[in-house]
Amino acid sequence: MRKTSGEREGRLTSIVKFKSVWAYCLLLTFLATPLACSYKPAYLQKSEKTLVAERWKVQKINPSRLSPAEASLFEKMGPPQFIRFYRKLDPDRERVYMWIYTEPLRFVSFIDGKAFEYVLLDANPSPLNDYQKKWLLWGGISAGTVVALGLVSFYLLGRK
């Protein structure tokens, strides 16, 4: 039994609708990704962005979201004037939040909620170390080359 043109058109429009839903989901994912890439600490309720990258002027902190070490410093010295985000300079590239007190001048670094007096810091906020960046670069170049060769061979050999 042959399908009528109306049945074919109905099937095609449902496929187009299905594809457009996926396209909208993909577009939304790409547009919403930068919203999730903030390094602002969860306990910082109200703040102002400063001219320095990844540094916030503290206006309000939620004490219930602080770690025990952060809470004890918060009770002892009050809220810091600024909080700055760094990465630890090692292969793991852990998140480091530095609390900056201006009067008297004091810096306290926190890694996973634990206070550290001395930490080697890197101002680059990327979670990837140099080895991982090179691996991604050369892996992307290799994958792109394989895809390009596959497309060229398909168009030159596959069409015959």
Chimera marker file (.cmm) of the C-alpha trace (Angstrom):
<marker_set name="trace">
<marker id="1" x="0.000" y="0.000" z="0.000" r="1" g="1" b="0" radius="0.5"/>
<marker id="2" x="1.396" y="3.374" z="-1.022" r="1" g="1" b="0" radius="0.5"/>
<marker id="3" x="1.486" y="6.288" z="1.356" r="1" g="1" b="0" radius="0.5"/>
<marker id="4" x="-0.241" y="9.438" z="0.265" r="1" g="1" b="0" radius="0.5"/>
<marker id="5" x="1.613" y="12.705" z="0.018" r="1" g="1" b="0" radius="0.5"/>
<marker id="6" x="-0.230" y="13.976" z="3.114" r="1" g="1" b="0" radius="0.5"/>
<marker id="7" x="1.072" y="11.063" z="5.203" r="1" g="1" b="0" radius="0.5"/>
<marker id="8" x="4.616" y="11.657" z="3.950" r="1" g="1" b="0" radius="0.5"/>
<marker id="9" x="4.382" y="15.383" z="4.699" r="1" g="1" b="0" radius="0.5"/>
<marker id="10" x="3.058" y="14.657" z="8.205" r="1" g="1" b="0" radius="0.5"/>
<marker id="11" x="5.951" y="12.284" z="8.845" r="1" g="1" b="0" radius="0.5"/>
<marker id="12" x="8.463" y="14.814" z="7.485" r="1" g="1" b="0" radius="0.5"/>
<marker id="13" x="7.116" y="17.656" z="9.630" r="1" g="1" b="0" radius="0.5"/>
<marker id="14" x="7.338" y="15.477" z="12.751" r="1" g="1" b="0" radius="0.5"/>
<marker id="15" x="10.975" y="14.664" z="11.900" r="1" g="1" b="0" radius="0.5"/>
<marker id="16" x="11.698" y="18.357" z="11.308" r="1" g="1" b="0" radius="0.5"/>
<marker id="17" x="10.048" y="19.245" z="14.634" r="1" g="1" b="0" radius="0.5"/>
<marker id="18" x="12.095" y="16.562" z="16.394" r="1" g="1" b="0" radius="0.5"/>
<marker id="19" x="15.317" y="17.867" z="14.825" r="1" g="1" b="0" radius="0.5"/>
<marker id="20" x="14.457" y="21.477" z="15.676" r="1" g="1" b="0" radius="0.5"/>
<marker id="21" x="13.876" y="20.543" z="19.340" r="1" g="1" b="0" radius="0.5"/>
<marker id="22" x="17.376" y="19.052" z="19.463" r="1" g="1" b="0" radius="0.5"/>
<marker id="23" x="18.795" y="22.132" z="17.747" r="1" g="1" b="0" radius="0.5"/>
<marker id="24" x="17.155" y="24.400" z="20.346" r="1" g="1" b="0" radius="0.5"/>
<marker id="25" x="18.461" y="22.228" z="23.199" r="1" g="1" b="0" radius="0.5"/>
<marker id="26" x="21.969" y="22.338" z="21.744" r="1" g="1" b="0" radius="0.5"/>
<marker id="27" x="21.779" y="26.115" z="21.279" r="1" g="1" b="0" radius="0.5"/>
<marker id="28" x="20.545" y="26.584" z="24.856" r="1" g="1" b="0" radius="0.5"/>
<marker id="29" x="23.391" y="24.409" z="26.148" r="1" g="1" b="0" radius="0.5"/>
<marker id="30" x="25.998" y="26.505" z="24.347" r="1" g="1" b="0" radius="0.5"/>
<marker id="31" x="24.446" y="29.766" z="25.494" r="1" g="1" b="0" radius="0.5"/>
<marker id="32" x="24.063" y="28.649" z="29.135" r="1" g="1" b="0" radius="0.5"/>
<marker id="33" x="27.593" y="27.236" z="29.460" r="1" g="1" b="0" radius="0.5"/>
<marker id="34" x="29.245" y="30.561" z="30.402" r="1" g="1" b="0" radius="0.5"/>
<marker id="35" x="26.785" y="30.952" z="33.268" r="1" g="1" b="0" radius="0.5"/>
<marker id="36" x="28.157" y="27.814" z="34.920" r="1" g="1" b="0" radius="0.5"/>
<marker id="37" x="31.786" y="28.831" z="34.495" r="1" g="1" b="0" radius="0.5"/>
<marker id="38" x="31.989" y="31.310" z="37.340" r="1" g="1" b="0" radius="0.5"/>
<marker id="39" x="34.650" y="30.881" z="39.975" r="1" g="1" b="0" radius="0.5"/>
<marker id="40" x="32.762" y="32.957" z="42.548" r="1" g="1" b="0" radius="0.5"/>
<marker id="41" x="32.585" y="31.113" z="45.903" r="1" g="1" b="0" radius="0.5"/>
<marker id="42" x="29.182" y="29.783" z="46.971" r="1" g="1" b="0" radius="0.5"/>
<marker id="43" x="29.254" y="31.553" z="50.340" r="1" g="1" b="0" radius="0.5"/>
<marker id="44" x="29.595" y="35.000" z="48.730" r="1" g="1" b="0" radius="0.5"/>
<marker id="45" x="26.000" y="36.266" z="48.668" r="1" g="1" b="0" radius="0.5"/>
<marker id="46" x="26.504" y="39.856" z="47.608" r="1" g="1" b="0" radius="0.5"/>
<marker id="47" x="29.596" y="41.302" z="45.939" r="1" g="1" b="0" radius="0.5"/>
<marker id="48" x="30.906" y="43.764" z="43.384" r="1" g="1" b="0" radius="0.5"/>
<marker id="49" x="33.218" y="42.895" z="40.515" r="1" g="1" b="0" radius="0.5"/>
<marker id="50" x="36.516" y="44.788" z="40.578" r="1" g="1" b="0" radius="0.5"/>
<marker id="51" x="38.953" y="45.797" z="37.842" r="1" g="1" b="0" radius="0.5"/>
<marker id="52" x="41.195" y="42.853" z="38.744" r="1" g="1" b="0" radius="0.5"/>
<marker id="53" x="40.174" y="39.576" z="37.125" r="1" g="1" b="0" radius="0.5"/>
<marker id="54" x="38.521" y="36.979" z="39.389" r="1" g="1" b="0" radius="0.5"/>
<marker id="55" x="38.416" y="39.336" z="42.393" r="1" g="1" b="0" radius="0.5"/>
<marker id="56" x="35.258" y="40.401" z="44.217" r="1" g="1" b="0" radius="0.5"/>
<marker id="57" x="34.653" y="43.204" z="46.728" r="1" g="1" b="0" radius="0.5"/>
<marker id="58" x="32.779" y="41.534" z="49.576" r="1" g="1" b="0" radius="0.5"/>
<marker id="59" x="29.440" y="43.014" z="50.609" r="1" g="1" b="0" radius="0.5"/>
<marker id="60" x="27.720" y="40.030" z="52.263" r="1" g="1" b="0" radius="0.5"/>
<marker id="61" x="28.805" y="36.488" z="53.169" r="1" g="1" b="0" radius="0.5"/>
<marker id="62" x="26.531" y="33.588" z="54.114" r="1" g="1" b="0" radius="0.5"/>
<marker id="63" x="28.240" y="32.174" z="57.267" r="1" g="1" b="0" radius="0.5"/>
<marker id="64" x="26.296" y="28.903" z="57.112" r="1" g="1" b="0" radius="0.5"/>
<marker id="65" x="28.103" y="27.936" z="53.869" r="1" g="1" b="0" radius="0.5"/>
<marker id="66" x="31.614" y="28.473" z="55.256" r="1" g="1" b="0" radius="0.5"/>
<marker id="67" x="33.968" y="25.631" z="56.162" r="1" g="1" b="0" radius="0.5"/>
<marker id="68" x="35.074" y="25.383" z="59.820" r="1" g="1" b="0" radius="0.5"/>
<marker id="69" x="38.413" y="27.106" z="59.077" r="1" g="1" b="0" radius="0.5"/>
<marker id="70" x="36.709" y="29.882" z="57.120" r="1" g="1" b="0" radius="0.5"/>
<marker id="71" x="34.055" y="30.294" z="59.827" r="1" g="1" b="0" radius="0.5"/>
<marker id="72" x="36.664" y="30.639" z="62.585" r="1" g="1" b="0" radius="0.5"/>
<marker id="73" x="38.544" y="33.323" z="60.624" r="1" g="1" b="0" radius="0.5"/>
<marker id="74" x="35.237" y="35.034" z="59.806" r="1" g="1" b="0" radius="0.5"/>
<marker id="75" x="34.348" y="35.170" z="63.533" r="1" g="1" b="0" radius="0.5"/>
<marker id="76" x="37.852" y="36.318" z="64.509" r="1" g="1" b="0" radius="0.5"/>
<marker id="77" x="38.508" y="38.998" z="61.845" r="1" g="1" b="0" radius="0.5"/>
<marker id="78" x="35.125" y="39.588" z="60.237" r="1" g="1" b="0" radius="0.5"/>
<marker id="79" x="34.474" y="39.494" z="56.512" r="1" g="1" b="0" radius="0.5"/>
<marker id="80" x="37.409" y="40.178" z="54.184" r="1" g="1" b="0" radius="0.5"/>
<marker id="81" x="37.395" y="43.276" z="52.008" r="1" g="1" b="0" radius="0.5"/>
<marker id="82" x="38.155" y="41.217" z="48.879" r="1" g="1" b="0" radius="0.5"/>
<marker id="83" x="38.148" y="37.583" z="47.766" r="1" g="1" b="0" radius="0.5"/>
<marker id="84" x="40.399" y="36.554" z="44.879" r="1" g="1" b="0" radius="0.5"/>
<marker id="85" x="40.375" y="33.292" z="42.927" r="1" g="1" b="0" radius="0.5"/>
<marker id="86" x="43.593" y="31.520" z="41.930" r="1" g="1" b="0" radius="0.5"/>
<marker id="87" x="44.688" y="28.026" z="40.971" r="1" g="1" b="0" radius="0.5"/>
<marker id="88" x="47.351" y="26.143" z="42.890" r="1" g="1" b="0" radius="0.5"/>
<marker id="89" x="50.522" y="25.851" z="40.828" r="1" g="1" b="0" radius="0.5"/>
<marker id="90" x="50.788" y="22.062" z="40.621" r="1" g="1" b="0" radius="0.5"/>
<marker id="91" x="49.463" y="19.342" z="38.273" r="1" g="1" b="0" radius="0.5"/>
<marker id="92" x="46.137" y="19.053" z="40.155" r="1" g="1" b="0" radius="0.5"/>
<marker id="93" x="45.373" y="22.823" z="39.786" r="1" g="1" b="0" radius="0.5"/>
<marker id="94" x="43.151" y="22.977" z="42.872" r="1" g="1" b="0" radius="0.5"/>
<marker id="95" x="40.928" y="26.023" z="43.480" r="1" g="1" b="0" radius="0.5"/>
<marker id="96" x="42.382" y="28.583" z="45.883" r="1" g="1" b="0" radius="0.5"/>
<marker id="97" x="40.340" y="31.418" z="47.364" r="1" g="1" b="0" radius="0.5"/>
<marker id="98" x="42.419" y="34.151" z="48.949" r="1" g="1" b="0" radius="0.5"/>
<marker id="99" x="40.743" y="36.336" z="51.543" r="1" g="1" b="0" radius="0.5"/>
<marker id="100" x="42.275" y="39.799" z="51.474" r="1" g="1" b="0" radius="0.5"/>
<marker id="101" x="42.068" y="42.038" z="54.533" r="1" g="1" b="0" radius="0.5"/>
<marker id="102" x="43.299" y="45.586" z="53.895" r="1" g="1" b="0" radius="0.5"/>
<marker id="103" x="43.540" y="46.903" z="57.481" r="1" g="1" b="0" radius="0.5"/>
<marker id="104" x="45.784" y="45.412" z="58.743" r="1" g="1" b="0" radius="0.5"/>
<marker id="105" x="47.047" y="43.942" z="55.482" r="1" g="1" b="0" radius="0.5"/>
<marker id="106" x="46.651" y="40.185" z="55.651" r="1" g="1" b="0" radius="0.5"/>
<marker id="107" x="46.218" y="37.400" z="53.081" r="1" g="1" b="0" radius="0.5"/>
<marker id="108" x="44.706" y="34.017" z="53.949" r="1" g="1" b="0" radius="0.5"/>
<marker id="109" x="44.458" y="31.267" z="51.320" r="1" g="1" b="0" radius="0.5"/>
<marker id="110" x="41.870" y="28.488" z="51.421" r="1" g="1" b="0" radius="0.5"/>
<marker id="111" x="42.052" y="25.227" z="49.499" r="1" g="1" b="0" radius="0.5"/>
<marker id="112" x="38.934" y="23.068" z="49.886" r="1" g="1" b="0" radius="0.5"/>
<marker id="113" x="37.975" y="25.105" z="52.957" r="1" g="1" b="0" radius="0.5"/>
<marker id="114" x="41.323" y="24.593" z="54.743" r="1" g="1" b="0" radius="0.5"/>
<marker id="115" x="43.545" y="27.585" z="55.540" r="1" g="1" b="0" radius="0.5"/>
<marker id="116" x="47.122" y="27.679" z="54.224" r="1" g="1" b="0" radius="0.5"/>
<marker id="117" x="49.765" y="30.267" z="55.019" r="1" g="1" b="0" radius="0.5"/>
<marker id="118" x="51.930" y="29.692" z="51.941" r="1" g="1" b="0" radius="0.5"/>
<marker id="119" x="50.681" y="28.402" z="48.581" r="1" g="1" b="0" radius="0.5"/>
<marker id="120" x="52.252" y="28.651" z="45.128" r="1" g="1" b="0" radius="0.5"/>
<marker id="121" x="49.592" y="30.425" z="43.080" r="1" g="1" b="0" radius="0.5"/>
<marker id="122" x="48.840" y="30.729" z="39.397" r="1" g="1" b="0" radius="0.5"/>
<marker id="123" x="46.613" y="33.604" z="38.220" r="1" g="1" b="0" radius="0.5"/>
<marker id="124" x="45.487" y="31.566" z="35.185" r="1" g="1" b="0" radius="0.5"/>
<marker id="125" x="41.998" y="30.261" z="36.160" r="1" g="1" b="0" radius="0.5"/>
<marker id="126" x="42.083" y="27.308" z="33.741" r="1" g="1" b="0" radius="0.5"/>
<marker id="127" x="41.606" y="23.934" z="35.441" r="1" g="1" b="0" radius="0.5"/>
<marker id="128" x="43.906" y="22.294" z="32.865" r="1" g="1" b="0" radius="0.5"/>
<marker id="129" x="47.656" y="21.996" z="33.379" r="1" g="1" b="0" radius="0.5"/>
<marker id="130" x="50.139" y="22.382" z="30.493" r="1" g="1" b="0" radius="0.5"/>
<marker id="131" x="50.251" y="18.653" z="29.727" r="1" g="1" b="0" radius="0.5"/>
<marker id="132" x="46.460" y="18.442" z="29.479" r="1" g="1" b="0" radius="0.5"/>
<marker id="133" x="46.310" y="21.535" z="27.246" r="1" g="1" b="0" radius="0.5"/>
<marker id="134" x="48.898" y="20.071" z="24.853" r="1" g="1" b="0" radius="0.5"/>
<marker id="135" x="47.117" y="16.719" z="24.833" r="1" g="1" b="0" radius="0.5"/>
<marker id="136" x="43.803" y="18.400" z="23.936" r="1" g="1" b="0" radius="0.5"/>
<marker id="137" x="45.460" y="20.521" z="21.252" r="1" g="1" b="0" radius="0.5"/>
<marker id="138" x="47.199" y="17.636" z="19.509" r="1" g="1" b="0" radius="0.5"/>
<marker id="139" x="44.227" y="15.302" z="20.031" r="1" g="1" b="0" radius="0.5"/>
<marker id="140" x="41.960" y="17.881" z="18.364" r="1" g="1" b="0" radius="0.5"/>
<marker id="141" x="44.398" y="18.336" z="15.487" r="1" g="1" b="0" radius="0.5"/>
<marker id="142" x="44.625" y="14.553" z="15.010" r="1" g="1" b="0" radius="0.5"/>
<marker id="143" x="40.840" y="14.086" z="15.133" r="1" g="1" b="0" radius="0.5"/>
<marker id="144" x="40.327" y="16.968" z="12.688" r="1" g="1" b="0" radius="0.5"/>
<marker id="145" x="42.872" y="15.468" z="10.303" r="1" g="1" b="0" radius="0.5"/>
<marker id="146" x="41.180" y="12.053" z="10.406" r="1" g="1" b="0" radius="0.5"/>
<marker id="147" x="37.752" y="13.601" z="9.765" r="1" g="1" b="0" radius="0.5"/>
<marker id="148" x="39.106" y="15.740" z="6.897" r="1" g="1" b="0" radius="0.5"/>
<marker id="149" x="40.791" y="12.719" z="5.292" r="1" g="1" b="0" radius="0.5"/>
<marker id="150" x="37.598" y="10.706" z="5.663" r="1" g="1" b="0" radius="0.5"/>
<marker id="151" x="35.512" y="13.414" z="3.986" r="1" g="1" b="0" radius="0.5"/>
<marker id="152" x="38.026" y="13.859" z="1.163" r="1" g="1" b="0" radius="0.5"/>
<marker id="153" x="38.164" y="10.104" z="0.520" r="1" g="1" b="0" radius="0.5"/>
<marker id="154" x="34.354" y="9.895" z="0.584" r="1" g="1" b="0" radius="0.5"/>
<marker id="155" x="33.948" y="12.664" z="-1.983" r="1" g="1" b="0" radius="0.5"/>
<marker id="156" x="36.761" y="11.430" z="-4.223" r="1" g="1" b="0" radius="0.5"/>
<marker id="157" x="36.275" y="7.656" z="-3.984" r="1" g="1" b="0" radius="0.5"/>
<marker id="158" x="32.845" y="7.090" z="-2.510" r="1" g="1" b="0" radius="0.5"/>
<marker id="159" x="30.822" y="8.868" z="-5.174" r="1" g="1" b="0" radius="0.5"/>
<marker id="160" x="31.949" y="6.600" z="-8.012" r="1" g="1" b="0" radius="0.5"/>
<link id1="1" id2="2" r="1" g="1" b="0" radius="0.2"/>
<link id1="2" id2="3" r="1" g="1" b="0" radius="0.2"/>
<link id1="3" id2="4" r="1" g="1" b="0" radius="0.2"/>
<link id1="4" id2="5" r="1" g="1" b="0" radius="0.2"/>
<link id1="5" id2="6" r="1" g="1" b="0" radius="0.2"/>
<link id1="6" id2="7" r="1" g="1" b="0" radius="0.2"/>
<link id1="7" id2="8" r="1" g="1" b="0" radius="0.2"/>
<link id1="8" id2="9" r="1" g="1" b="0" radius="0.2"/>
<link id1="9" id2="10" r="1" g="1" b="0" radius="0.2"/>
<link id1="10" id2="11" r="1" g="1" b="0" radius="0.2"/>
<link id1="11" id2="12" r="1" g="1" b="0" radius="0.2"/>
<link id1="12" id2="13" r="1" g="1" b="0" radius="0.2"/>
<link id1="13" id2="14" r="1" g="1" b="0" radius="0.2"/>
<link id1="14" id2="15" r="1" g="1" b="0" radius="0.2"/>
<link id1="15" id2="16" r="1" g="1" b="0" radius="0.2"/>
<link id1="16" id2="17" r="1" g="1" b="0" radius="0.2"/>
<link id1="17" id2="18" r="1" g="1" b="0" radius="0.2"/>
<link id1="18" id2="19" r="1" g="1" b="0" radius="0.2"/>
<link id1="19" id2="20" r="1" g="1" b="0" radius="0.2"/>
<link id1="20" id2="21" r="1" g="1" b="0" radius="0.2"/>
<link id1="21" id2="22" r="1" g="1" b="0" radius="0.2"/>
<link id1="22" id2="23" r="1" g="1" b="0" radius="0.2"/>
<link id1="23" id2="24" r="1" g="1" b="0" radius="0.2"/>
<link id1="24" id2="25" r="1" g="1" b="0" radius="0.2"/>
<link id1="25" id2="26" r="1" g="1" b="0" radius="0.2"/>
<link id1="26" id2="27" r="1" g="1" b="0" radius="0.2"/>
<link id1="27" id2="28" r="1" g="1" b="0" radius="0.2"/>
<link id1="28" id2="29" r="1" g="1" b="0" radius="0.2"/>
<link id1="29" id2="30" r="1" g="1" b="0" radius="0.2"/>
<link id1="30" id2="31" r="1" g="1" b="0" radius="0.2"/>
<link id1="31" id2="32" r="1" g="1" b="0" radius="0.2"/>
<link id1="32" id2="33" r="1" g="1" b="0" radius="0.2"/>
<link id1="33" id2="34" r="1" g="1" b="0" radius="0.2"/>
<link id1="34" id2="35" r="1" g="1" b="0" radius="0.2"/>
<link id1="35" id2="36" r="1" g="1" b="0" radius="0.2"/>
<link id1="36" id2="37" r="1" g="1" b="0" radius="0.2"/>
<link id1="37" id2="38" r="1" g="1" b="0" radius="0.2"/>
<link id1="38" id2="39" r="1" g="1" b="0" radius="0.2"/>
<link id1="39" id2="40" r="1" g="1" b="0" radius="0.2"/>
<link id1="40" id2="41" r="1" g="1" b="0" radius="0.2"/>
<link id1="41" id2="42" r="1" g="1" b="0" radius="0.2"/>
<link id1="42" id2="43" r="1" g="1" b="0" radius="0.2"/>
<link id1="43" id2="44" r="1" g="1" b="0" radius="0.2"/>
<link id1="44" id2="45" r="1" g="1" b="0" radius="0.2"/>
<link id1="45" id2="46" r="1" g="1" b="0" radius="0.2"/>
<link id1="46" id2="47" r="1" g="1" b="0" radius="0.2"/>
<link id1="47" id2="48" r="1" g="1" b="0" radius="0.2"/>
<link id1="48" id2="49" r="1" g="1" b="0" radius="0.2"/>
<link id1="49" id2="50" r="1" g="1" b="0" radius="0.2"/>
<link id1="50" id2="51" r="1" g="1" b="0" radius="0.2"/>
<link id1="51" id2="52" r="1" g="1" b="0" radius="0.2"/>
<link id1="52" id2="53" r="1" g="1" b="0" radius="0.2"/>
<link id1="53" id2="54" r="1" g="1" b="0" radius="0.2"/>
<link id1="54" id2="55" r="1" g="1" b="0" radius="0.2"/>
<link id1="55" id2="56" r="1" g="1" b="0" radius="0.2"/>
<link id1="56" id2="57" r="1" g="1" b="0" radius="0.2"/>
<link id1="57" id2="58" r="1" g="1" b="0" radius="0.2"/>
<link id1="58" id2="59" r="1" g="1" b="0" radius="0.2"/>
<link id1="59" id2="60" r="1" g="1" b="0" radius="0.2"/>
<link id1="60" id2="61" r="1" g="1" b="0" radius="0.2"/>
<link id1="61" id2="62" r="1" g="1" b="0" radius="0.2"/>
<link id1="62" id2="63" r="1" g="1" b="0" radius="0.2"/>
<link id1="63" id2="64" r="1" g="1" b="0" radius="0.2"/>
<link id1="64" id2="65" r="1" g="1" b="0" radius="0.2"/>
<link id1="65" id2="66" r="1" g="1" b="0" radius="0.2"/>
<link id1="66" id2="67" r="1" g="1" b="0" radius="0.2"/>
<link id1="67" id2="68" r="1" g="1" b="0" radius="0.2"/>
<link id1="68" id2="69" r="1" g="1" b="0" radius="0.2"/>
<link id1="69" id2="70" r="1" g="1" b="0" radius="0.2"/>
<link id1="70" id2="71" r="1" g="1" b="0" radius="0.2"/>
<link id1="71" id2="72" r="1" g="1" b="0" radius="0.2"/>
<link id1="72" id2="73" r="1" g="1" b="0" radius="0.2"/>
<link id1="73" id2="74" r="1" g="1" b="0" radius="0.2"/>
<link id1="74" id2="75" r="1" g="1" b="0" radius="0.2"/>
<link id1="75" id2="76" r="1" g="1" b="0" radius="0.2"/>
<link id1="76" id2="77" r="1" g="1" b="0" radius="0.2"/>
<link id1="77" id2="78" r="1" g="1" b="0" radius="0.2"/>
<link id1="78" id2="79" r="1" g="1" b="0" radius="0.2"/>
<link id1="79" id2="80" r="1" g="1" b="0" radius="0.2"/>
<link id1="80" id2="81" r="1" g="1" b="0" radius="0.2"/>
<link id1="81" id2="82" r="1" g="1" b="0" radius="0.2"/>
<link id1="82" id2="83" r="1" g="1" b="0" radius="0.2"/>
<link id1="83" id2="84" r="1" g="1" b="0" radius="0.2"/>
<link id1="84" id2="85" r="1" g="1" b="0" radius="0.2"/>
<link id1="85" id2="86" r="1" g="1" b="0" radius="0.2"/>
<link id1="86" id2="87" r="1" g="1" b="0" radius="0.2"/>
<link id1="87" id2="88" r="1" g="1" b="0" radius="0.2"/>
<link id1="88" id2="89" r="1" g="1" b="0" radius="0.2"/>
<link id1="89" id2="90" r="1" g="1" b="0" radius="0.2"/>
<link id1="90" id2="91" r="1" g="1" b="0" radius="0.2"/>
<link id1="91" id2="92" r="1" g="1" b="0" radius="0.2"/>
<link id1="92" id2="93" r="1" g="1" b="0" radius="0.2"/>
<link id1="93" id2="94" r="1" g="1" b="0" radius="0.2"/>
<link id1="94" id2="95" r="1" g="1" b="0" radius="0.2"/>
<link id1="95" id2="96" r="1" g="1" b="0" radius="0.2"/>
<link id1="96" id2="97" r="1" g="1" b="0" radius="0.2"/>
<link id1="97" id2="98" r="1" g="1" b="0" radius="0.2"/>
<link id1="98" id2="99" r="1" g="1" b="0" radius="0.2"/>
<link id1="99" id2="100" r="1" g="1" b="0" radius="0.2"/>
<link id1="100" id2="101" r="1" g="1" b="0" radius="0.2"/>
<link id1="101" id2="102" r="1" g="1" b="0" radius="0.2"/>
<link id1="102" id2="103" r="1" g="1" b="0" radius="0.2"/>
<link id1="103" id2="104" r="1" g="1" b="0" radius="0.2"/>
<link id1="104" id2="105" r="1" g="1" b="0" radius="0.2"/>
<link id1="105" id2="106" r="1" g="1" b="0" radius="0.2"/>
<link id1="106" id2="107" r="1" g="1" b="0" radius="0.2"/>
<link id1="107" id2="108" r="1" g="1" b="0" radius="0.2"/>
<link id1="108" id2="109" r="1" g="1" b="0" radius="0.2"/>
<link id1="109" id2="110" r="1" g="1" b="0" radius="0.2"/>
<link id1="110" id2="111" r="1" g="1" b="0" radius="0.2"/>
<link id1="111" id2="112" r="1" g="1" b="0" radius="0.2"/>
<link id1="112" id2="113" r="1" g="1" b="0" radius="0.2"/>
<link id1="113" id2="114" r="1" g="1" b="0" radius="0.2"/>
<link id1="114" id2="115" r="1" g="1" b="0" radius="0.2"/>
<link id1="115" id2="116" r="1" g="1" b="0" radius="0.2"/>
<link id1="116" id2="117" r="1" g="1" b="0" radius="0.2"/>
<link id1="117" id2="118" r="1" g="1" b="0" radius="0.2"/>
<link id1="118" id2="119" r="1" g="1" b="0" radius="0.2"/>
<link id1="119" id2="120" r="1" g="1" b="0" radius="0.2"/>
<link id1="120" id2="121" r="1" g="1" b="0" radius="0.2"/>
<link id1="121" id2="122" r="1" g="1" b="0" radius="0.2"/>
<link id1="122" id2="123" r="1" g="1" b="0" radius="0.2"/>
<link id1="123" id2="124" r="1" g="1" b="0" radius="0.2"/>
<link id1="124" id2="125" r="1" g="1" b="0" radius="0.2"/>
<link id1="125" id2="126" r="1" g="1" b="0" radius="0.2"/>
<link id1="126" id2="127" r="1" g="1" b="0" radius="0.2"/>
<link id1="127" id2="128" r="1" g="1" b="0" radius="0.2"/>
<link id1="128" id2="129" r="1" g="1" b="0" radius="0.2"/>
<link id1="129" id2="130" r="1" g="1" b="0" radius="0.2"/>
<link id1="130" id2="131" r="1" g="1" b="0" radius="0.2"/>
<link id1="131" id2="132" r="1" g="1" b="0" radius="0.2"/>
<link id1="132" id2="133" r="1" g="1" b="0" radius="0.2"/>
<link id1="133" id2="134" r="1" g="1" b="0" radius="0.2"/>
<link id1="134" id2="135" r="1" g="1" b="0" radius="0.2"/>
<link id1="135" id2="136" r="1" g="1" b="0" radius="0.2"/>
<link id1="136" id2="137" r="1" g="1" b="0" radius="0.2"/>
<link id1="137" id2="138" r="1" g="1" b="0" radius="0.2"/>
<link id1="138" id2="139" r="1" g="1" b="0" radius="0.2"/>
<link id1="139" id2="140" r="1" g="1" b="0" radius="0.2"/>
<link id1="140" id2="141" r="1" g="1" b="0" radius="0.2"/>
<link id1="141" id2="142" r="1" g="1" b="0" radius="0.2"/>
<link id1="142" id2="143" r="1" g="1" b="0" radius="0.2"/>
<link id1="143" id2="144" r="1" g="1" b="0" radius="0.2"/>
<link id1="144" id2="145" r="1" g="1" b="0" radius="0.2"/>
<link id1="145" id2="146" r="1" g="1" b="0" radius="0.2"/>
<link id1="146" id2="147" r="1" g="1" b="0" radius="0.2"/>
<link id1="147" id2="148" r="1" g="1" b="0" radius="0.2"/>
<link id1="148" id2="149" r="1" g="1" b="0" radius="0.2"/>
<link id1="149" id2="150" r="1" g="1" b="0" radius="0.2"/>
<link id1="150" id2="151" r="1" g="1" b="0" radius="0.2"/>
<link id1="151" id2="152" r="1" g="1" b="0" radius="0.2"/>
<link id1="152" id2="153" r="1" g="1" b="0" radius="0.2"/>
<link id1="153" id2="154" r="1" g="1" b="0" radius="0.2"/>
<link id1="154" id2="155" r="1" g="1" b="0" radius="0.2"/>
<link id1="155" id2="156" r="1" g="1" b="0" radius="0.2"/>
<link id1="156" id2="157" r="1" g="1" b="0" radius="0.2"/>
<link id1="157" id2="158" r="1" g="1" b="0" radius="0.2"/>
<link id1="158" id2="159" r="1" g="1" b="0" radius="0.2"/>
<link id1="159" id2="160" r="1" g="1" b="0" radius="0.2"/>
</marker_set>
